[in-house]
Amino acid sequence: MAGFSPFVPVSSAVGTVQSIEPVRLLSLAIGVACLLVAIVDLFWTTLWDDKGAGPLSSRLMTSAWHRLRTVGGDRGSVLSLGGPLILALNLLTWVGLIWLGWTLVFAGGENALVHSRPTGPVTWIGRFYFVAQTMFTMGNGDFYPGSSAWQIAASLTTASGMLFVTLGVSYVISVLEGVIGRRSYANSVLGVGKRGETFVTTGWNGEDFDQFHHLLDSLSAELSDLGAQHKIHPILHYYRSEDLLDSSARAVVVFDEALTLLRFGIPEEHRPNSALIGSARSNAKSYLEAYTDTIEPADRAPPAPDLDRLREAGVPTVSDEEFADALDDLEERRRQLRAVIEASGRKWPSKKDD
């Protein structure tokens, strides 16, 4: 009995309880926060067709692309990895946050998980293992929830795993469909001409642009779809092909410059159908608006289209002064075009591209 103090173990036990409980509450709070961030961002990015990528995904995309540009410059072989890498990073971030979130949630309860065999307390590795198994395979029996409340939590863990797989696969398929659409549009435009001037001269038959009507209508519809896809899935901004003929950013620049020439560089009596030109220009503007939240307009407008190139091909044009005045009114639009093509790692079309 000598030296016995009944107060020491009691105070130690109380101190232990007091030190454990806040840690468990903190773990639970952080876990719930991780789950909310992941699930909100996942729903926002994959299902909200009017808002593009979620707040977390937007920052990840922009940061990853800037780092890739810093490392690879404008090298096509490096930048062509951007889209797939960013897509993989998005998926890994979602699953990582969900996995971490549920692990922290199950660490927030004293008897949240119990060994199926009495081998001591559940470790952090055990919790990670249980969550991974529950998210994707419904568990394997090594651990089980310690109460009915934690059984519900385990069921929600399985549901979140199924949700991620379903939405993740749908998202990947939608993005890849968008990539195919980008390349198809690029081939359609750049197959006609690699510069706006070449595009216009190709459609001139010596008297008018009548043969252009169907082509303008078709390319305008494709561009409308492309703009909608970019708005829904901003990750498409970061897909870049090494082949110039697959560059949708270059194609949009060429098409919009051609429309500028047709609308403002050609006398009214020789222009193609005005409604077609107006519709196509509106679709091009919608495409540019998909970039407004991620890319600022360039500091200066690109070089003006060359009316002499059209005159050499026998295409009637307005005076240089009249065309220059029209370009002044289009400066903001053309600065945005320049920003889009430079952000994709491409250069503005020049005479050597003919």
C-alpha positions as CSV (number, residue, x, y, z in Angstrom):
1,M,0.0,0.0,0.0
2,A,3.0,2.3,0.5
3,G,3.3,4.9,-2.2
4,F,-0.2,4.2,-3.5
5,S,-2.0,7.3,-4.9
6,P,-5.5,6.7,-6.1
7,F,-5.6,10.0,-7.9
8,V,-2.8,9.5,-10.4
9,P,-4.4,6.8,-12.5
10,V,-7.7,8.6,-12.5
11,S,-6.2,11.9,-13.6
12,S,-4.2,10.0,-16.3
13,A,-7.3,8.3,-17.6
14,V,-9.2,11.5,-17.7
15,G,-6.4,13.2,-19.4
16,T,-6.2,10.4,-22.0
17,V,-9.9,10.6,-22.7
18,Q,-9.7,14.4,-23.0
19,S,-6.8,14.2,-25.4
20,I,-8.4,11.5,-27.6
21,E,-11.8,12.9,-28.0
22,P,-10.8,16.2,-29.7
23,V,-8.5,14.2,-32.1
24,R,-11.4,12.0,-33.1
25,L,-13.7,14.9,-33.6
26,L,-11.1,16.7,-35.7
27,S,-10.6,13.5,-37.8
28,L,-14.3,13.2,-38.3
29,A,-14.7,16.9,-39.3
30,I,-11.7,16.7,-41.8
31,G,-13.1,13.5,-43.2
32,V,-16.5,14.9,-43.8
33,A,-15.0,18.0,-45.4
34,C,-12.9,15.9,-47.8
35,L,-16.0,14.0,-48.8
36,L,-18.0,17.1,-49.4
37,V,-15.3,18.7,-51.5
38,A,-14.8,15.6,-53.6
39,I,-18.5,14.9,-54.2
40,V,-19.5,18.5,-54.9
41,D,-16.6,18.9,-57.3
42,L,-17.4,15.5,-59.0
43,F,-21.1,16.4,-59.4
44,W,-20.2,20.0,-60.6
45,T,-17.7,18.8,-63.2
46,T,-19.6,15.8,-64.6
47,L,-23.3,16.8,-64.3
48,W,-23.6,20.6,-64.3
49,D,-23.7,21.4,-68.0
50,D,-23.8,25.2,-67.5
51,K,-20.9,25.7,-65.2
52,G,-18.0,23.7,-66.6
53,A,-15.4,22.2,-64.2
54,G,-15.8,22.4,-60.4
55,P,-13.8,24.9,-58.3
56,L,-11.2,22.2,-57.4
57,S,-10.9,20.7,-60.9
58,S,-10.6,24.2,-62.5
59,R,-7.6,25.0,-60.3
60,L,-6.0,21.7,-60.8
61,M,-6.3,22.0,-64.6
62,T,-4.9,25.5,-64.8
63,S,-2.1,24.7,-62.4
64,A,-1.1,21.5,-64.1
65,W,-1.2,23.1,-67.6
66,H,1.0,26.0,-66.5
67,R,3.5,23.7,-65.0
68,L,3.6,21.6,-68.1
69,R,4.1,24.7,-70.3
70,T,6.9,25.8,-67.9
71,V,8.6,22.4,-68.3
72,G,7.9,21.7,-71.9
73,G,7.6,25.2,-73.5
74,D,5.9,24.8,-76.8
75,R,7.2,21.4,-77.6
76,G,4.4,19.4,-79.1
77,S,5.5,16.0,-77.7
78,V,5.3,17.4,-74.2
79,L,2.1,19.4,-74.5
80,S,0.3,16.5,-76.2
81,L,0.5,14.8,-72.8
82,G,-1.4,17.6,-71.1
83,G,-5.0,16.5,-71.7
84,P,-4.5,12.8,-70.7
85,L,-2.4,13.8,-67.6
86,I,-4.9,16.4,-66.4
87,L,-7.8,14.0,-66.9
88,A,-6.0,11.3,-64.9
89,L,-5.1,13.9,-62.2
90,N,-8.8,14.8,-61.9
91,L,-9.9,11.2,-61.5
92,L,-7.1,10.4,-58.9
93,T,-7.9,13.6,-56.9
94,W,-11.6,12.6,-56.6
95,V,-11.0,9.0,-55.6
96,G,-8.1,10.1,-53.3
97,L,-10.3,12.6,-51.5
98,I,-13.2,10.1,-51.1
99,W,-10.8,7.4,-49.9
100,L,-9.1,9.7,-47.4
101,G,-12.4,11.2,-46.3
102,W,-13.9,7.9,-45.4
103,T,-10.7,6.7,-43.7
104,L,-10.8,9.8,-41.5
105,V,-14.5,9.4,-40.8
106,F,-13.9,5.8,-39.6
107,A,-11.0,7.1,-37.4
108,G,-13.5,9.4,-35.7
109,G,-15.2,6.7,-33.8
110,E,-13.7,4.6,-31.0
111,N,-15.3,1.4,-32.1
112,A,-16.1,2.4,-35.7
113,L,-14.2,-0.7,-37.0
114,V,-13.5,-4.0,-35.3
115,H,-11.2,-6.8,-36.2
116,S,-13.0,-10.0,-37.2
117,R,-10.2,-11.7,-35.2
118,P,-9.1,-10.3,-31.8
119,T,-5.6,-9.0,-32.9
120,G,-5.6,-5.6,-31.3
121,P,-6.9,-2.1,-32.3
122,V,-7.5,-1.2,-35.9
123,T,-4.5,0.7,-37.4
124,W,-4.5,3.4,-39.9
125,I,-3.4,1.0,-42.6
126,G,-6.3,-1.2,-41.6
127,R,-8.7,1.7,-42.0
128,F,-7.3,2.6,-45.4
129,Y,-7.6,-1.1,-46.4
130,F,-11.2,-1.4,-45.2
131,V,-12.3,1.8,-47.0
132,A,-10.7,0.7,-50.3
133,Q,-12.3,-2.8,-50.1
134,T,-15.7,-1.3,-49.2
135,M,-15.6,1.3,-51.9
136,F,-14.9,-1.1,-54.7
137,T,-15.5,-4.7,-53.6
138,M,-17.9,-4.6,-50.6
139,G,-15.1,-5.7,-48.1
140,N,-13.5,-9.1,-47.4
141,G,-14.4,-9.8,-43.8
142,D,-11.1,-8.8,-42.1
143,F,-12.9,-5.8,-40.5
144,Y,-16.5,-5.0,-39.8
145,P,-18.4,-1.9,-38.5
146,G,-18.7,-1.7,-34.7
147,S,-22.3,-0.6,-34.5
148,S,-25.4,-0.1,-36.7
149,A,-24.5,3.6,-37.3
150,W,-21.1,2.6,-38.7
151,Q,-22.8,-0.1,-40.8
152,I,-24.7,2.7,-42.4
153,A,-21.5,4.6,-42.9
154,A,-20.0,1.5,-44.6
155,S,-23.0,1.3,-46.9
156,L,-22.5,5.0,-47.8
157,T,-18.8,4.2,-48.5
158,T,-19.8,1.6,-51.0
159,A,-22.4,4.0,-52.6
160,S,-19.7,6.7,-53.0
161,G,-17.4,4.2,-54.7
162,M,-20.1,3.2,-57.2
163,L,-21.0,6.9,-57.7
164,F,-17.4,7.7,-58.5
165,V,-17.0,4.8,-61.0
166,T,-20.3,5.6,-62.8
167,L,-19.7,9.3,-63.1
168,G,-16.0,8.9,-63.7
169,V,-16.5,6.5,-66.6
170,S,-19.3,8.7,-68.1
171,Y,-17.0,11.8,-67.8
172,V,-14.1,10.1,-69.5
173,I,-16.3,8.9,-72.4
174,S,-17.7,12.5,-72.8
175,V,-14.3,14.0,-72.9
176,L,-13.0,11.6,-75.4
177,E,-16.0,12.2,-77.6
178,G,-15.1,15.9,-77.4
179,V,-11.5,15.2,-78.4
180,I,-12.7,13.3,-81.5
181,G,-15.1,16.2,-82.4
182,R,-12.2,18.7,-82.1
183,R,-10.0,16.7,-84.4
184,S,-12.8,16.2,-86.9
185,Y,-13.6,19.9,-87.0
186,A,-9.9,20.8,-87.3
187,N,-9.5,18.5,-90.3
188,S,-12.6,19.9,-92.0
189,V,-11.4,23.5,-91.7
190,L,-7.7,23.1,-92.3
191,G,-8.3,20.8,-95.2
192,V,-9.8,23.8,-97.0
193,G,-7.1,26.3,-96.0
194,K,-4.4,26.8,-93.3
195,R,-4.9,30.5,-93.3
196,G,-8.0,32.7,-93.5
197,E,-7.0,34.1,-96.8
198,T,-6.4,30.7,-98.3
199,F,-9.8,29.5,-97.0
200,V,-11.6,32.4,-98.7
201,T,-9.7,32.1,-102.1
202,T,-10.5,28.3,-102.1
203,G,-14.3,29.1,-102.1
204,W,-14.1,31.7,-104.9
205,N,-15.2,30.2,-108.3
206,G,-14.3,33.3,-110.3
207,E,-17.7,34.9,-110.0
208,D,-19.2,34.3,-106.5
209,F,-19.0,32.2,-103.3
210,D,-22.2,30.1,-104.0
211,Q,-20.3,26.8,-103.5
212,F,-19.4,28.0,-100.0
213,H,-22.9,28.0,-98.6
214,H,-23.2,24.4,-97.7
215,L,-19.6,24.3,-96.3
216,L,-20.2,27.4,-94.1
217,D,-23.4,25.9,-92.8
218,S,-21.8,22.6,-92.0
219,L,-18.7,24.1,-90.3
220,S,-20.9,26.6,-88.4
221,A,-22.9,23.7,-86.9
222,E,-19.8,21.8,-86.0
223,L,-18.3,24.9,-84.3
224,S,-21.5,25.3,-82.3
225,D,-21.2,21.8,-81.0
226,L,-17.5,22.3,-80.3
227,G,-18.2,25.5,-78.3
228,A,-20.8,23.7,-76.2
229,Q,-18.4,20.8,-75.5
230,H,-15.7,23.2,-74.4
231,K,-18.1,25.0,-72.1
232,I,-19.3,21.8,-70.5
233,H,-15.8,20.2,-70.3
234,P,-13.1,22.9,-70.0
235,I,-10.5,20.1,-69.8
236,L,-10.8,20.0,-73.7
237,H,-8.8,23.3,-73.6
238,Y,-5.8,21.2,-72.6
239,Y,-5.9,18.5,-75.3
240,R,-3.3,19.3,-77.9
241,S,-2.2,17.2,-80.9
242,E,1.3,17.2,-82.4
243,D,-0.3,17.3,-85.9
244,L,-1.2,20.8,-87.0
245,L,-4.2,19.4,-89.0
246,D,-5.7,18.2,-85.7
247,S,-5.5,21.5,-83.9
248,S,-9.0,22.8,-83.2
249,A,-7.6,26.1,-81.8
250,R,-5.8,26.7,-85.1
251,A,-8.9,25.8,-87.1
252,V,-11.1,28.2,-85.2
253,V,-8.6,31.0,-85.8
254,V,-8.5,30.2,-89.5
255,F,-12.3,30.0,-89.7
256,D,-13.0,33.2,-87.8
257,E,-10.4,35.1,-89.9
258,A,-12.0,33.8,-93.0
259,L,-15.4,35.0,-91.8
260,T,-13.9,38.4,-91.0
261,L,-12.7,38.6,-94.6
262,L,-16.0,37.4,-96.0
263,R,-18.0,39.9,-93.9
264,F,-15.8,43.0,-93.9
265,G,-13.2,42.4,-96.7
266,I,-15.6,41.5,-99.6
267,P,-18.0,44.0,-101.1
268,E,-21.6,43.2,-100.1
269,E,-22.7,42.2,-103.6
270,H,-20.1,39.4,-103.7
271,R,-20.4,38.0,-100.2
272,P,-21.9,34.6,-99.4
273,N,-25.3,34.4,-97.7
274,S,-25.2,37.1,-94.9
275,A,-27.3,34.9,-92.5
276,L,-24.8,32.1,-92.8
277,I,-21.9,34.4,-92.1
278,G,-23.8,36.0,-89.1
279,S,-24.6,32.6,-87.7
280,A,-21.1,31.3,-88.1
281,R,-19.6,34.4,-86.5
282,S,-22.0,34.0,-83.5
283,N,-20.9,30.4,-83.0
284,A,-17.3,31.4,-83.2
285,K,-18.0,34.0,-80.5
286,S,-19.7,31.4,-78.3
287,Y,-16.6,29.2,-78.7
288,L,-14.4,32.0,-77.5
289,E,-16.7,32.7,-74.5
290,A,-15.9,29.2,-73.3
291,Y,-12.4,30.4,-72.7
292,T,-13.3,33.7,-70.9
293,D,-12.9,32.3,-67.4
294,T,-9.5,30.7,-68.0
295,I,-7.7,32.9,-70.6
296,E,-7.3,36.7,-70.7
297,P,-7.2,38.4,-74.1
298,A,-3.7,38.9,-75.6
299,D,-1.9,42.2,-75.0
300,R,-2.2,43.1,-78.7
301,A,-4.2,42.0,-81.7
302,P,-2.7,39.6,-84.3
303,P,-1.5,40.8,-87.7
304,A,-4.3,41.8,-90.1
305,P,-5.4,39.5,-92.8
306,D,-3.8,40.2,-96.2
307,L,-6.3,41.6,-98.7
308,D,-3.6,41.5,-101.4
309,R,-3.6,37.7,-101.2
310,L,-7.3,37.8,-102.2
311,R,-6.8,40.3,-105.0
312,E,-4.1,38.0,-106.5
313,A,-6.7,35.3,-106.7
314,G,-9.1,37.6,-108.4
315,V,-11.4,38.0,-105.4
316,P,-13.0,41.5,-105.2
317,T,-12.2,43.4,-102.0
318,V,-13.0,46.6,-100.2
319,S,-10.3,49.3,-99.8
320,D,-7.5,48.8,-97.2
321,E,-8.8,51.8,-95.2
322,E,-12.4,50.4,-95.0
323,F,-11.1,47.0,-93.9
324,A,-8.7,48.5,-91.3
325,D,-11.6,50.5,-89.8
326,A,-13.6,47.2,-89.4
327,L,-10.6,45.5,-87.8
328,D,-10.4,48.3,-85.2
329,D,-13.9,47.4,-84.1
330,L,-12.9,43.7,-83.9
331,E,-9.7,44.2,-81.8
332,E,-11.0,42.7,-78.6
333,R,-12.3,39.6,-80.4
334,R,-9.1,39.1,-82.3
335,R,-7.0,39.5,-79.2
336,Q,-9.1,36.7,-77.6
337,L,-8.4,34.6,-80.6
338,R,-4.7,35.2,-80.3
339,A,-4.8,34.3,-76.6
340,V,-6.6,31.0,-77.4
341,I,-4.1,29.9,-80.0
342,E,-1.1,30.9,-77.9
343,A,-2.5,29.1,-74.9
344,S,-2.7,26.0,-76.9
345,G,1.0,26.2,-77.7
346,R,0.4,27.2,-81.4
347,K,1.5,30.2,-83.4
348,W,-0.7,32.6,-85.4
349,P,-1.0,31.4,-89.0
350,S,1.5,33.2,-91.3
351,K,2.3,33.2,-95.1
352,K,4.7,30.3,-94.7
353,D,1.8,28.1,-93.7
354,D,0.3,28.2,-97.3
